[in-house]
Amino acid sequence: MNVYHPSALSGATASSAAAAHLRSKQALMELLRARALDKAAHARQRTLQARAAALLRAQRAGGAGVV
């Protein structure tokens, strides 16, 4: 899956792309929240690793991130 940063697009497309990007991030975080409650230890571990990686990327980018 290719994810394009909103700044790579121009004009009205950029704002709709930014909104789509945010919805995508929120959907991913919602999925990770649900998987954090999974009974399988491996699923919980991978979920926490994915959330930690997402937060680190957000911090490096200077944003607060979606938690």
N, CA, C and O of each residue as an XYZ file, in Angstrom:
268
protein
N       0.846     -1.161      0.000
C       0.000      0.000      0.000
C       0.897      1.230      0.000
O       1.823      1.322      0.805
N       0.635      2.156     -0.877
C       1.372      3.408     -0.916
C       0.629      4.457     -0.116
O      -0.574      4.648     -0.290
N       1.355      5.138      0.764
C       0.777      6.231      1.533
C       1.549      7.478      1.145
O       2.767      7.548      1.307
N       0.824      8.459      0.632
C       1.460      9.684      0.190
C       1.265     10.762      1.235
O       0.163     10.947      1.752
N       2.322     11.462      1.539
C       2.233     12.570      2.484
C       1.415     13.684      1.841
O       1.592     13.971      0.657
N       0.511     14.325      2.610
C      -0.342     15.379      2.046
C       0.428     16.507      1.369
O      -0.079     17.113      0.425
N       1.648     16.804      1.833
C       2.405     17.897      1.226
C       2.883     17.547     -0.184
O       3.302     18.429     -0.934
N       2.823     16.275     -0.544
C       3.238     15.868     -1.883
C       2.164     16.186     -2.917
O       2.422     16.143     -4.120
N       0.984     16.499     -2.455
C      -0.123     16.821     -3.351
C      -0.367     18.322     -3.313
O       0.209     19.020     -2.478
N      -1.219     18.832     -4.213
C      -1.418     20.278     -4.244
C      -2.880     20.661     -4.162
O      -3.762     19.858     -4.467
N      -3.134     21.909     -3.743
C      -4.465     22.510     -3.757
C      -5.507     21.766     -2.958
O      -5.240     21.272     -1.862
N      -6.709     21.691     -3.526
C      -7.839     21.054     -2.855
C      -7.565     19.573     -2.620
O      -8.056     18.983     -1.658
N      -6.786     18.993     -3.499
C      -6.460     17.583     -3.338
C      -5.678     17.359     -2.054
O      -5.836     16.326     -1.402
N      -4.840     18.313     -1.688
C      -4.034     18.175     -0.479
C      -4.904     18.141      0.764
O      -4.649     17.349      1.672
N      -5.934     18.991      0.823
C      -6.777     18.998      2.016
C      -7.598     17.719      2.114
O      -7.777     17.184      3.208
N      -8.097     17.222      0.989
C      -8.851     15.967      1.043
C      -7.912     14.796      1.321
O      -8.293     13.837      1.992
N      -6.691     14.874      0.808
C      -5.708     13.827      1.087
C      -5.315     13.851      2.555
O      -5.135     12.800      3.170
N      -5.182     15.047      3.120
C      -4.844     15.160      4.541
C      -5.957     14.577      5.395
O      -5.689     13.893      6.384
N      -7.198     14.839      5.024
C      -8.334     14.296      5.768
C      -8.369     12.771      5.644
O      -8.635     12.075      6.624
N      -8.103     12.260      4.460
C      -8.086     10.813      4.254
C      -6.946     10.173      5.037
O      -7.105      9.093      5.606
N      -5.802     10.840      5.062
C      -4.640     10.345      5.804
C      -4.965     10.270      7.296
O      -4.624      9.290      7.959
N      -5.619     11.299      7.821
C      -6.003     11.319      9.231
C      -7.004     10.204      9.534
O      -6.881      9.517     10.548
N      -7.993     10.026      8.656
C      -8.970      8.945      8.863
C      -8.279      7.583      8.856
O      -8.633      6.694      9.629
N      -7.305      7.433      7.985
C      -6.560      6.182      7.904
C      -5.795      5.921      9.196
O      -5.805      4.805      9.716
N      -5.133      6.953      9.711
C      -4.392      6.819     10.966
C      -5.327      6.481     12.119
O      -5.019      5.627     12.951
N      -6.476      7.161     12.161
C      -7.435      6.913     13.231
C      -7.978      5.489     13.159
O      -8.159      4.842     14.190
N      -8.236      5.004     11.963
C      -8.734      3.634     11.798
C      -7.691      2.622     12.258
O      -8.024      1.624     12.899
N      -6.424      2.885     11.927
C      -5.352      1.996     12.362
C      -5.258      1.973     13.880
O      -5.138      0.903     14.476
N      -5.311      3.143     14.511
C      -5.223      3.199     15.969
C      -6.415      2.500     16.621
O      -6.262      1.857     17.659
N      -7.594      2.620     16.023
C      -8.778      1.939     16.558
C      -8.592      0.419     16.475
O      -8.935     -0.310     17.405
N      -8.052     -0.039     15.362
C      -7.779     -1.464     15.207
C      -6.754     -1.929     16.237
O      -6.911     -2.993     16.836
N      -5.710     -1.137     16.443
C      -4.686     -1.509     17.418
C      -5.246     -1.523     18.838
O      -4.867     -2.371     19.645
N      -6.150     -0.583     19.149
C      -6.787     -0.594     20.472
C      -7.550     -1.895     20.687
O      -7.465     -2.508     21.751
N      -8.287     -2.305     19.678
C      -9.064     -3.544     19.785
C      -8.147     -4.756     19.927
O      -8.420     -5.653     20.725
N      -7.074     -4.787     19.164
C      -6.154     -5.927     19.220
C      -5.370     -5.965     20.521
O      -4.896     -7.030     20.916
N      -5.219     -4.831     21.201
C      -4.510     -4.807     22.481
C      -5.251     -5.630     23.529
O      -4.654     -6.057     24.518
N      -6.540     -5.856     23.323
C      -7.346     -6.646     24.252
C      -7.420     -8.113     23.846
O      -8.112     -8.903     24.489
N      -6.720     -8.475     22.795
C      -6.740     -9.845     22.284
C      -6.219    -10.813     23.344
O      -5.365    -10.451     24.154
N      -6.722    -12.020     23.338
C      -6.302    -13.024     24.321
C      -4.927    -13.604     24.004
O      -4.245    -14.099     24.902
N      -4.520    -13.550     22.758
C      -3.226    -14.106     22.365
C      -2.104    -13.131     22.725
O      -2.120    -11.972     22.309
N      -1.147    -13.606     23.488
C      -0.039    -12.760     23.938
C       0.742    -12.190     22.757
O       1.169    -11.036     22.792
N       0.929    -12.998     21.712
C       1.684    -12.532     20.544
C       0.979    -11.344     19.887
O       1.632    -10.381     19.486
N      -0.335    -11.408     19.775
C      -1.092    -10.306     19.164
C      -0.957     -9.041     20.000
O      -0.778     -7.953     19.453
N      -1.040     -9.172     21.313
C      -0.888     -7.992     22.184
C       0.510     -7.402     22.056
O       0.671     -6.184     21.993
N       1.517     -8.265     22.019
C       2.894     -7.798     21.907
C       3.112     -7.029     20.602
O       3.685     -5.940     20.609
N       2.656     -7.598     19.486
C       2.836     -6.937     18.192
C       2.050     -5.632     18.122
O       2.490     -4.666     17.500
N       0.887     -5.611     18.763
C       0.073     -4.401     18.799
C       0.813     -3.289     19.525
O       0.880     -2.159     19.040
N       1.365     -3.609     20.683
C       2.102     -2.596     21.439
C       3.327     -2.117     20.670
O       3.661     -0.933     20.715
N       3.993     -3.016     19.970
C       5.144     -2.616     19.159
C       4.719     -1.672     18.038
O       5.406     -0.688     17.764
N       3.608     -1.960     17.398
C       3.121     -1.107     16.309
C       2.726      0.266     16.825
O       3.026      1.275     16.186
N       2.054      0.322     17.980
C       1.665      1.615     18.555
C       2.896      2.425     18.944
O       2.950      3.632     18.707
N       3.883      1.761     19.541
C       5.108      2.456     19.932
C       5.819      3.019     18.701
O       6.299      4.153     18.725
N       5.887      2.239     17.638
C       6.532      2.706     16.407
C       5.786      3.898     15.824
O       6.413      4.848     15.355
N       4.455      3.862     15.845
C       3.657      4.975     15.320
C       3.881      6.240     16.140
O       3.991      7.333     15.585
N       3.949      6.093     17.453
C       4.184      7.260     18.306
C       5.572      7.841     18.079
O       5.733      9.061     18.053
N       6.572      6.986     17.914
C       7.925      7.479     17.651
C       7.992      8.231     16.327
O       8.633      9.277     16.236
N       7.321      7.691     15.288
C       7.298      8.391     13.997
C       6.627      9.751     14.136
O       7.084     10.731     13.548
N       5.553      9.816     14.906
C       4.844     11.081     15.099
C       5.718     12.081     15.843
O       5.727     13.265     15.509
N       6.447     11.617     16.842
C       7.331     12.512     17.590
C       8.444     13.040     16.701
O       8.781     14.222     16.761
N       9.017     12.172     15.879
C      10.086     12.612     14.971
C       9.573     13.628     13.961
O      10.300     14.535     13.556
N       8.315     13.470     13.558
C       7.716     14.383     12.584
C       7.279     15.690     13.241
O       6.899     16.638     12.553
N       7.333     15.739     14.565
C       6.963     16.966     15.264
C       5.493     17.062     15.594
O       5.032     18.099     16.072
N       4.749     16.000     15.349
C       3.321     16.000     15.649
C       3.038     15.276     16.942
O       3.889     14.563     17.473
N       1.842     15.466     17.438
C       1.449     14.810     18.676
C       1.090     13.356     18.429
O       1.155     12.537     19.346
N       0.715     13.027     17.204
C       0.335     11.663     16.890
C      -1.105     11.379     17.270
O      -1.763     12.192     17.919
N      -1.567     10.255     16.871
C      -2.922      9.815     17.201
C      -2.774      8.658     18.155
O      -2.208      7.622     17.806
N      -3.275      8.826     19.343
C      -3.118      7.784     20.368
C      -4.446      7.179     20.694
O      -4.526      6.283     21.534
